Amino acid sequence: MKTLNIVALALLIVGGLNWLLVGLFQYDLVAGIFGGQDATLARIIYVIVGICAIYAFKFFGDVTEDEVAR
């Protein structure tokens, strides 16, 4: 489970950095690497990052438990 958490976090960071580049420079790094937004591989990456974001909802329980313990 720890490995899954690390992979999800890493992909969320990549997704966040990609959105930073889109916002600042209008450059989509994932699309640039994998051949455009409509390329199959780029769409797979977008889906995987989205699934990681959904998975990350489970971390809210960890954060709220830390706040209650204090």
Secondary structure, 3 states (H helix, E strand, C coil): CHHHHHHHHHHHHHHHHHHHHHHHHCCCHHHHHHCCCCCHHHHHHHHHHHHHHHHHHHHHHHHHHHHHHC
